[in-house]
């Protein structure tokens, strides 16, 4: 796993444990909403993860990009599908989103041990 991606997931896990203690109602409410919305429905869970990843890239949100790349992989996406979804975000959001494709690739490499 790349050092930056590995550090992100380690840091996020540790900090999120603190957030659960500091803001349990927020974590519970958001977690419940996430579970209800992100499961299979009219759109598959994978399709919803592609949307979430695209928004993360368009909004330049590092945690969103890294976490939704991981969730896309867990939902069965291929590397090619993830890159295509991220590329749609670049088409919609332009240059600032384009610069975040490196984070998508780095996270894929880290999670796929490349």
N, CA, C and O atoms as a GROMACS GRO file, in nm:
protein
  456
    1UNK      N    1   0.085  -0.116   0.000
    1UNK     CA    2   0.000   0.000   0.000
    1UNK      C    3   0.090   0.123   0.000
    1UNK      O    4   0.189   0.128   0.073
    2UNK      N    5   0.055   0.223  -0.082
    2UNK     CA    6   0.137   0.344  -0.084
    2UNK      C    7   0.138   0.408   0.053
    2UNK      O    8   0.042   0.396   0.129
    3UNK      N    9   0.245   0.477   0.083
    3UNK     CA   10   0.259   0.536   0.216
    3UNK      C   11   0.149   0.637   0.246
    3UNK      O   12   0.094   0.637   0.356
    4UNK      N   13   0.115   0.723   0.148
    4UNK     CA   14   0.012   0.823   0.172
    4UNK      C   15  -0.125   0.759   0.192
    4UNK      O   16  -0.198   0.797   0.284
    5UNK      N   17  -0.159   0.663   0.109
    5UNK     CA   18  -0.289   0.597   0.123
    5UNK      C   19  -0.295   0.518   0.254
    5UNK      O   20  -0.395   0.520   0.325
    6UNK      N   21  -0.188   0.448   0.284
    6UNK     CA   22  -0.182   0.370   0.408
    6UNK      C   23  -0.197   0.463   0.529
    6UNK      O   24  -0.272   0.434   0.622
    7UNK      N   25  -0.125   0.574   0.526
    7UNK     CA   26  -0.134   0.671   0.636
    7UNK      C   27  -0.275   0.726   0.648
    7UNK      O   28  -0.326   0.745   0.758
    8UNK      N   29  -0.339   0.753   0.534
    8UNK     CA   30  -0.476   0.804   0.538
    8UNK      C   31  -0.568   0.705   0.609
    8UNK      O   32  -0.638   0.743   0.703
    9UNK      N   33  -0.567   0.579   0.566
    9UNK     CA   34  -0.659   0.481   0.623
    9UNK      C   35  -0.630   0.457   0.771
    9UNK      O   36  -0.723   0.440   0.850
   10UNK      N   37  -0.504   0.454   0.809
   10UNK     CA   38  -0.468   0.438   0.950
   10UNK      C   39  -0.515   0.558   1.031
   10UNK      O   40  -0.577   0.543   1.136
   11UNK      N   41  -0.485   0.677   0.983
   11UNK     CA   42  -0.524   0.800   1.052
   11UNK      C   43  -0.676   0.812   1.061
   11UNK      O   44  -0.730   0.845   1.166
   12UNK      N   45  -0.745   0.784   0.951
   12UNK     CA   46  -0.890   0.796   0.947
   12UNK      C   47  -0.955   0.700   1.047
   12UNK      O   48  -1.047   0.738   1.120
   13UNK      N   49  -0.907   0.578   1.050
   13UNK     CA   50  -0.963   0.479   1.142
   13UNK      C   51  -0.947   0.524   1.287
   13UNK      O   52  -1.041   0.514   1.366
   14UNK      N   53  -0.830   0.572   1.321
   14UNK     CA   54  -0.804   0.617   1.457
   14UNK      C   55  -0.887   0.740   1.494
   14UNK      O   56  -0.944   0.747   1.602
   15UNK      N   57  -0.892   0.836   1.404
   15UNK     CA   58  -0.969   0.958   1.431
   15UNK      C   59  -1.118   0.930   1.434
   15UNK      O   60  -1.191   0.988   1.514
   16UNK      N   61  -1.164   0.841   1.347
   16UNK     CA   62  -1.307   0.813   1.344
   16UNK      C   63  -1.353   0.747   1.474
   16UNK      O   64  -1.467   0.768   1.517
   17UNK      N   65  -1.268   0.669   1.535
   17UNK     CA   66  -1.302   0.611   1.665
   17UNK      C   67  -1.326   0.722   1.767
   17UNK      O   68  -1.416   0.712   1.850
   18UNK      N   69  -1.246   0.828   1.762
   18UNK     CA   70  -1.264   0.941   1.851
   18UNK      C   71  -1.393   1.018   1.819
   18UNK      O   72  -1.462   1.065   1.910
   19UNK      N   73  -1.424   1.029   1.691
   19UNK     CA   74  -1.547   1.098   1.651
   19UNK      C   75  -1.669   1.024   1.704
   19UNK      O   76  -1.765   1.086   1.748
   20UNK      N   77  -1.666   0.891   1.699
   20UNK     CA   78  -1.777   0.812   1.752
   20UNK      C   79  -1.803   0.843   1.899
   20UNK      O   80  -1.918   0.846   1.943
   21UNK      N   81  -1.696   0.866   1.973
   21UNK     CA   82  -1.709   0.898   2.115
   21UNK      C   83  -1.754   1.043   2.134
   21UNK      O   84  -1.838   1.072   2.219
   22UNK      N   85  -1.698   1.133   2.056
   22UNK     CA   86  -1.725   1.276   2.071
   22UNK      C   87  -1.862   1.317   2.019
   22UNK      O   88  -1.923   1.410   2.071
   23UNK      N   89  -1.911   1.248   1.915
   23UNK     CA   90  -2.038   1.287   1.852
   23UNK      C   91  -2.120   1.163   1.817
   23UNK      O   92  -2.148   1.139   1.700
   24UNK      N   93  -2.158   1.083   1.917
   24UNK     CA   94  -2.226   0.957   1.888
   24UNK      C   95  -2.359   0.974   1.814
   24UNK      O   96  -2.393   0.892   1.729
   25UNK      N   97  -2.434   1.078   1.844
   25UNK     CA   98  -2.562   1.099   1.777
   25UNK      C   99  -2.542   1.131   1.629
   25UNK      O  100  -2.618   1.083   1.544
   26UNK      N  101  -2.442   1.211   1.599
   26UNK     CA  102  -2.413   1.245   1.460
   26UNK      C  103  -2.369   1.121   1.383
   26UNK      O  104  -2.415   1.097   1.272
   27UNK      N  105  -2.280   1.044   1.442
   27UNK     CA  106  -2.231   0.922   1.377
   27UNK      C  107  -2.347   0.825   1.354
   27UNK      O  108  -2.359   0.767   1.246
   28UNK      N  109  -2.431   0.808   1.454
   28UNK     CA  110  -2.545   0.717   1.442
   28UNK      C  111  -2.642   0.764   1.334
   28UNK      O  112  -2.687   0.685   1.252
   29UNK      N  113  -2.674   0.894   1.334
   29UNK     CA  114  -2.769   0.948   1.236
   29UNK      C  115  -2.714   0.938   1.094
   29UNK      O  116  -2.784   0.894   1.003
   30UNK      N  117  -2.588   0.979   1.076
   30UNK     CA  118  -2.529   0.973   0.943
   30UNK      C  119  -2.514   0.829   0.896
   30UNK      O  120  -2.541   0.797   0.780
   31UNK      N  121  -2.471   0.742   0.988
   31UNK     CA  122  -2.456   0.600   0.954
   31UNK      C  123  -2.587   0.538   0.912
   31UNK      O  124  -2.591   0.458   0.818
   32UNK      N  125  -2.694   0.572   0.980
   32UNK     CA  126  -2.826   0.520   0.944
   32UNK      C  127  -2.870   0.569   0.807
   32UNK      O  128  -2.922   0.491   0.727
   33UNK      N  129  -2.848   0.697   0.781
   33UNK     CA  130  -2.884   0.752   0.650
   33UNK      C  131  -2.800   0.686   0.541
   33UNK      O  132  -2.853   0.648   0.436
   34UNK      N  133  -2.671   0.674   0.566
   34UNK     CA  134  -2.581   0.611   0.468
   34UNK      C  135  -2.630   0.469   0.436
   34UNK      O  136  -2.639   0.432   0.319
   35UNK      N  137  -2.660   0.392   0.539
   35UNK     CA  138  -2.702   0.252   0.519
   35UNK      C  139  -2.832   0.244   0.439
   35UNK      O  140  -2.846   0.159   0.352
   36UNK      N  141  -2.926   0.333   0.468
   36UNK     CA  142  -3.055   0.330   0.398
   36UNK      C  143  -3.043   0.375   0.253
   36UNK      O  144  -3.110   0.321   0.165
   37UNK      N  145  -2.957   0.472   0.227
   37UNK     CA  146  -2.946   0.528   0.093
   37UNK      C  147  -2.851   0.449   0.004
   37UNK      O  148  -2.879   0.432  -0.114
   38UNK      N  149  -2.741   0.401   0.057
   38UNK     CA  150  -2.635   0.345  -0.027
   38UNK      C  151  -2.651   0.198  -0.060
   38UNK      O  152  -2.569   0.142  -0.133
   39UNK      N  153  -2.753   0.133  -0.009
   39UNK     CA  154  -2.778  -0.006  -0.045
   39UNK      C  155  -2.846  -0.016  -0.180
   39UNK      O  156  -2.882   0.085  -0.241
   40UNK      N  157  -2.863  -0.139  -0.227
   40UNK     CA  158  -2.931  -0.161  -0.355
   40UNK      C  159  -3.073  -0.106  -0.350
   40UNK      O  160  -3.143  -0.121  -0.250
   41UNK      N  161  -3.114  -0.045  -0.458
   41UNK     CA  162  -3.249   0.007  -0.476
   41UNK      C  163  -3.273   0.016  -0.625
   41UNK      O  164  -3.238  -0.077  -0.698
   42UNK      N  165  -3.332   0.125  -0.672
   42UNK     CA  166  -3.347   0.145  -0.816
   42UNK      C  167  -3.209   0.151  -0.882
   42UNK      O  168  -3.193   0.109  -0.997
   43UNK      N  169  -3.111   0.203  -0.809
   43UNK     CA  170  -2.970   0.196  -0.850
   43UNK      C  171  -2.902   0.092  -0.762
   43UNK      O  172  -2.936   0.077  -0.645
   44UNK      N  173  -2.806   0.022  -0.818
   44UNK     CA  174  -2.731  -0.074  -0.738
   44UNK      C  175  -2.638   0.000  -0.642
   44UNK      O  176  -2.608   0.118  -0.663
   45UNK      N  177  -2.594  -0.069  -0.539
   45UNK     CA  178  -2.498  -0.009  -0.446
   45UNK      C  179  -2.372   0.034  -0.520
   45UNK      O  180  -2.314   0.138  -0.488
   46UNK      N  181  -2.330  -0.043  -0.619
   46UNK     CA  182  -2.211  -0.008  -0.697
   46UNK      C  183  -2.234   0.121  -0.775
   46UNK      O  184  -2.148   0.208  -0.777
   47UNK      N  185  -2.349   0.134  -0.839
   47UNK     CA  186  -2.378   0.257  -0.913
   47UNK      C  187  -2.377   0.377  -0.820
   47UNK      O  188  -2.327   0.484  -0.856
   48UNK      N  189  -2.431   0.360  -0.701
   48UNK     CA  190  -2.432   0.470  -0.603
   48UNK      C  191  -2.290   0.505  -0.559
   48UNK      O  192  -2.260   0.622  -0.536
   49UNK      N  193  -2.205   0.406  -0.547
   49UNK     CA  194  -2.065   0.434  -0.511
   49UNK      C  195  -1.994   0.510  -0.621
   49UNK      O  196  -1.910   0.596  -0.593
   50UNK      N  197  -2.026   0.480  -0.748
   50UNK     CA  198  -1.968   0.557  -0.858
   50UNK      C  199  -2.010   0.704  -0.849
   50UNK      O  200  -1.929   0.794  -0.871
   51UNK      N  201  -2.138   0.728  -0.818
   51UNK     CA  202  -2.187   0.865  -0.802
   51UNK      C  203  -2.112   0.933  -0.687
   51UNK      O  204  -2.066   1.046  -0.702
   52UNK      N  205  -2.100   0.864  -0.574
   52UNK     CA  206  -2.032   0.921  -0.458
   52UNK      C  207  -1.885   0.952  -0.490
   52UNK      O  208  -1.834   1.057  -0.451
   53UNK      N  209  -1.819   0.861  -0.560
   53UNK     CA  210  -1.680   0.885  -0.598
   53UNK      C  211  -1.671   1.006  -0.690
   53UNK      O  212  -1.583   1.091  -0.672
   54UNK      N  213  -1.759   1.015  -0.787
   54UNK     CA  214  -1.758   1.129  -0.879
   54UNK      C  215  -1.776   1.261  -0.807
   54UNK      O  216  -1.708   1.359  -0.838
   55UNK      N  217  -1.867   1.265  -0.711
   55UNK     CA  218  -1.887   1.387  -0.634
   55UNK      C  219  -1.763   1.417  -0.551
   55UNK      O  220  -1.723   1.533  -0.540
   56UNK      N  221  -1.702   1.315  -0.493
   56UNK     CA  222  -1.580   1.335  -0.416
   56UNK      C  223  -1.469   1.396  -0.501
   56UNK      O  224  -1.400   1.488  -0.457
   57UNK      N  225  -1.452   1.345  -0.623
   57UNK     CA  226  -1.350   1.399  -0.713
   57UNK      C  227  -1.386   1.543  -0.751
   57UNK      O  228  -1.300   1.631  -0.748
   58UNK      N  229  -1.511   1.566  -0.787
   58UNK     CA  230  -1.553   1.700  -0.828
   58UNK      C  231  -1.540   1.802  -0.715
   58UNK      O  232  -1.510   1.919  -0.740
   59UNK      N  233  -1.561   1.757  -0.592
   59UNK     CA  234  -1.554   1.847  -0.476
   59UNK      C  235  -1.414   1.853  -0.415
   59UNK      O  236  -1.391   1.927  -0.319
   60UNK      N  237  -1.320   1.775  -0.470
   60UNK     CA  238  -1.181   1.772  -0.424
   60UNK      C  239  -1.169   1.727  -0.279
   60UNK      O  240  -1.090   1.780  -0.202
   61UNK      N  241  -1.251   1.627  -0.244
   61UNK     CA  242  -1.257   1.579  -0.105
   61UNK      C  243  -1.171   1.453  -0.090
   61UNK      O  244  -1.212   1.345  -0.132
   62UNK      N  245  -1.052   1.468  -0.031
   62UNK     CA  246  -0.960   1.355  -0.015
   62UNK      C  247  -1.024   1.237   0.058
   62UNK      O  248  -1.017   1.125   0.008
   63UNK      N  249  -1.086   1.257   0.174
   63UNK     CA  250  -1.147   1.141   0.241
   63UNK      C  251  -1.254   1.074   0.155
   63UNK      O  252  -1.263   0.952   0.150
   64UNK      N  253  -1.336   1.156   0.086
   64UNK     CA  254  -1.441   1.099   0.001
   64UNK      C  255  -1.380   1.014  -0.110
   64UNK      O  256  -1.427   0.903  -0.136
   65UNK      N  257  -1.278   1.066  -0.174
   65UNK     CA  258  -1.214   0.992  -0.284
   65UNK      C  259  -1.160   0.860  -0.233
   65UNK      O  260  -1.190   0.755  -0.289
   66UNK      N  261  -1.081   0.864  -0.129
   66UNK     CA  262  -1.017   0.742  -0.079
   66UNK      C  263  -1.121   0.640  -0.030
   66UNK      O  264  -1.112   0.522  -0.062
   67UNK      N  265  -1.217   0.687   0.047
   67UNK     CA  266  -1.317   0.594   0.103
   67UNK      C  267  -1.408   0.537  -0.004
   67UNK      O  268  -1.446   0.420   0.004
   68UNK      N  269  -1.444   0.617  -0.104
   68UNK     CA  270  -1.535   0.564  -0.206
   68UNK      C  271  -1.463   0.481  -0.312
   68UNK      O  272  -1.525   0.395  -0.373
   69UNK      N  273  -1.334   0.504  -0.334
   69UNK     CA  274  -1.257   0.410  -0.416
   69UNK      C  275  -1.261   0.273  -0.347
   69UNK      O  276  -1.287   0.171  -0.411
   70UNK      N  277  -1.237   0.273  -0.217
   70UNK     CA  278  -1.240   0.147  -0.140
   70UNK      C  279  -1.377   0.081  -0.149
   70UNK      O  280  -1.388  -0.039  -0.172
   71UNK      N  281  -1.483   0.160  -0.131
   71UNK     CA  282  -1.618   0.105  -0.135
   71UNK      C  283  -1.654   0.056  -0.276
   71UNK      O  284  -1.725  -0.044  -0.291
   72UNK      N  285  -1.607   0.124  -0.379
   72UNK     CA  286  -1.629   0.077  -0.516
   72UNK      C  287  -1.565  -0.060  -0.536
   72UNK      O  288  -1.628  -0.151  -0.590
   73UNK      N  289  -1.442  -0.075  -0.490
   73UNK     CA  290  -1.374  -0.205  -0.501
   73UNK      C  291  -1.451  -0.312  -0.424
   73UNK      O  292  -1.470  -0.423  -0.474
   74UNK      N  293  -1.494  -0.279  -0.302
   74UNK     CA  294  -1.569  -0.376  -0.220
   74UNK      C  295  -1.702  -0.415  -0.285
   74UNK      O  296  -1.752  -0.525  -0.264
   75UNK      N  297  -1.759  -0.323  -0.364
   75UNK     CA  298  -1.886  -0.351  -0.432
   75UNK      C  299  -1.865  -0.425  -0.564
   75UNK      O  300  -1.962  -0.456  -0.634
   76UNK      N  301  -1.739  -0.452  -0.600
   76UNK     CA  302  -1.711  -0.532  -0.719
   76UNK      C  303  -1.666  -0.455  -0.841
   76UNK      O  304  -1.656  -0.513  -0.949
   77UNK      N  305  -1.638  -0.327  -0.828
   77UNK     CA  306  -1.594  -0.247  -0.943
   77UNK      C  307  -1.455  -0.287  -0.988
   77UNK      O  308  -1.372  -0.332  -0.908
   78UNK      N  309  -1.431  -0.271  -1.114
   78UNK     CA  310  -1.296  -0.290  -1.167
   78UNK      C  311  -1.221  -0.157  -1.162
   78UNK      O  312  -1.282  -0.051  -1.150
   79UNK      N  313  -1.093  -0.166  -1.173
   79UNK     CA  314  -1.008  -0.046  -1.180
   79UNK      C  315  -1.054   0.043  -1.296
   79UNK      O  316  -1.061   0.165  -1.281
   80UNK      N  317  -1.083  -0.018  -1.409
   80UNK     CA  318  -1.124   0.057  -1.528
   80UNK      C  319  -1.256   0.130  -1.504
   80UNK      O  320  -1.270   0.245  -1.546
   81UNK      N  321  -1.352   0.066  -1.438
   81UNK     CA  322  -1.479   0.131  -1.408
   81UNK      C  323  -1.460   0.249  -1.313
   81UNK      O  324  -1.521   0.354  -1.331
   82UNK      N  325  -1.375   0.231  -1.214
   82UNK     CA  326  -1.349   0.338  -1.117
   82UNK      C  327  -1.286   0.457  -1.188
   82UNK      O  328  -1.325   0.572  -1.165
   83UNK      N  329  -1.188   0.432  -1.272
   83UNK     CA  330  -1.122   0.541  -1.344
   83UNK      C  331  -1.220   0.610  -1.439
   83UNK      O  332  -1.212   0.732  -1.457
   84UNK      N  333  -1.310   0.535  -1.500
   84UNK     CA  334  -1.408   0.596  -1.590
   84UNK      C  335  -1.506   0.684  -1.512
   84UNK      O  336  -1.539   0.794  -1.556
   85UNK      N  337  -1.552   0.636  -1.397
   85UNK     CA  338  -1.642   0.716  -1.313
   85UNK      C  339  -1.571   0.845  -1.269
   85UNK      O  340  -1.631   0.952  -1.272
   86UNK      N  341  -1.446   0.834  -1.227
   86UNK     CA  342  -1.370   0.952  -1.186
   86UNK      C  343  -1.349   1.046  -1.304
   86UNK      O  344  -1.347   1.168  -1.287
   87UNK      N  345  -1.332   0.991  -1.422
   87UNK     CA  346  -1.312   1.073  -1.542
   87UNK      C  347  -1.437   1.152  -1.579
   87UNK      O  348  -1.426   1.263  -1.630
   88UNK      N  349  -1.555   1.096  -1.554
   88UNK     CA  350  -1.679   1.170  -1.576
   88UNK      C  351  -1.681   1.294  -1.486
   88UNK      O  352  -1.723   1.401  -1.528
   89UNK      N  353  -1.636   1.278  -1.363
   89UNK     CA  354  -1.629   1.392  -1.271
   89UNK      C  355  -1.535   1.499  -1.325
   89UNK      O  356  -1.563   1.618  -1.312
   90UNK      N  357  -1.424   1.458  -1.383
   90UNK     CA  358  -1.330   1.553  -1.443
   90UNK      C  359  -1.397   1.628  -1.556
   90UNK      O  360  -1.382   1.750  -1.568
   91UNK      N  361  -1.471   1.557  -1.640
   91UNK     CA  362  -1.539   1.622  -1.752
   91UNK      C  363  -1.637   1.727  -1.700
   91UNK      O  364  -1.652   1.833  -1.762
   92UNK      N  365  -1.702   1.700  -1.588
   92UNK     CA  366  -1.800   1.793  -1.533
   92UNK      C  367  -1.735   1.905  -1.452
   92UNK      O  368  -1.785   2.018  -1.452
   93UNK      N  369  -1.626   1.877  -1.384
   93UNK     CA  370  -1.569   1.975  -1.291
   93UNK      C  371  -1.437   2.037  -1.339
   93UNK      O  372  -1.389   2.132  -1.278
   94UNK      N  373  -1.379   1.987  -1.447
   94UNK     CA  374  -1.262   2.049  -1.506
   94UNK      C  375  -1.129   2.021  -1.437
   94UNK      O  376  -1.111   1.919  -1.370
   95UNK      N  377  -1.036   2.115  -1.455
   95UNK     CA  378  -0.898   2.100  -1.411
   95UNK      C  379  -0.879   2.066  -1.265
   95UNK      O  380  -0.800   1.976  -1.234
   96UNK      N  381  -0.947   2.134  -1.171
   96UNK     CA  382  -0.926   2.099  -1.031
   96UNK      C  383  -0.962   1.953  -1.001
   96UNK      O  384  -0.895   1.888  -0.920
   97UNK      N  385  -1.064   1.900  -1.066
   97UNK     CA  386  -1.098   1.759  -1.048
   97UNK      C  387  -0.992   1.671  -1.115
   97UNK      O  388  -0.956   1.566  -1.062
   98UNK      N  389  -0.942   1.715  -1.230
   98UNK     CA  390  -0.839   1.640  -1.302
   98UNK      C  391  -0.718   1.613  -1.214
   98UNK      O  392  -0.661   1.504  -1.216
   99UNK      N  393  -0.677   1.712  -1.136
   99UNK     CA  394  -0.560   1.695  -1.051
   99UNK      C  395  -0.581   1.591  -0.943
   99UNK      O  396  -0.484   1.540  -0.887
  100UNK      N  397  -0.705   1.557  -0.912
  100UNK     CA  398  -0.734   1.459  -0.809
  100UNK      C  399  -0.738   1.315  -0.862
  100UNK      O  400  -0.754   1.221  -0.784
  101UNK      N  401  -0.725   1.297  -0.994
  101UNK     CA  402  -0.717   1.161  -1.047
  101UNK      C  403  -0.595   1.088  -0.993
  101UNK      O  404  -0.597   0.966  -0.980
  102UNK      N  405  -0.489   1.162  -0.961
  102UNK     CA  406  -0.371   1.097  -0.905
  102UNK      C  407  -0.404   1.030  -0.772
  102UNK      O  408  -0.348   0.925  -0.740
  103UNK      N  409  -0.494   1.089  -0.696
  103UNK     CA  410  -0.534   1.031  -0.567
  103UNK      C  411  -0.616   0.904  -0.589
  103UNK      O  412  -0.605   0.809  -0.513
  104UNK      N  413  -0.699   0.904  -0.694
  104UNK     CA  414  -0.776   0.784  -0.727
  104UNK      C  415  -0.680   0.670  -0.762
  104UNK      O  416  -0.694   0.559  -0.710
  105UNK      N  417  -0.584   0.697  -0.849
  105UNK     CA  418  -0.487   0.595  -0.891
  105UNK      C  419  -0.404   0.548  -0.772
  105UNK      O  420  -0.382   0.428  -0.754
  106UNK      N  421  -0.357   0.642  -0.691
  106UNK     CA  422  -0.275   0.606  -0.575
  106UNK      C  423  -0.354   0.516  -0.479
  106UNK      O  424  -0.300   0.419  -0.426
  107UNK      N  425  -0.480   0.548  -0.457
  107UNK     CA  426  -0.562   0.467  -0.366
  107UNK      C  427  -0.589   0.330  -0.426
  107UNK      O  428  -0.584   0.230  -0.355
  108UNK      N  429  -0.618   0.324  -0.556
  108UNK     CA  430  -0.635   0.194  -0.622
  108UNK      C  431  -0.508   0.110  -0.607
  108UNK      O  432  -0.515  -0.007  -0.570
  109UNK      N  433  -0.395   0.171  -0.635
  109UNK     CA  434  -0.268   0.098  -0.623
  109UNK      C  435  -0.249   0.046  -0.480
  109UNK      O  436  -0.207  -0.068  -0.459
  110UNK      N  437  -0.280   0.129  -0.383
  110UNK     CA  438  -0.263   0.089  -0.244
  110UNK      C  439  -0.357  -0.025  -0.206
  110UNK      O  440  -0.316  -0.121  -0.140
  111UNK      N  441  -0.480  -0.015  -0.247
  111UNK     CA  442  -0.578  -0.117  -0.208
  111UNK      C  443  -0.565  -0.245  -0.289
  111UNK      O  444  -0.607  -0.352  -0.244
  112UNK      N  445  -0.507  -0.235  -0.407
  112UNK     CA  446  -0.487  -0.353  -0.490
  112UNK      C  447  -0.343  -0.402  -0.487
  112UNK      O  448  -0.304  -0.487  -0.566
  113UNK      N  449  -0.265  -0.348  -0.395
  113UNK     CA  450  -0.124  -0.388  -0.376
  113UNK      C  451  -0.042  -0.383  -0.505
  113UNK      O  452   0.028  -0.478  -0.539
  114UNK      N  453  -0.053  -0.273  -0.575
  114UNK     CA  454   0.025  -0.257  -0.700
  114UNK      C  455   0.142  -0.167  -0.678
  114UNK      O  456   0.218  -0.142  -0.772
   0.00000   0.00000   0.00000
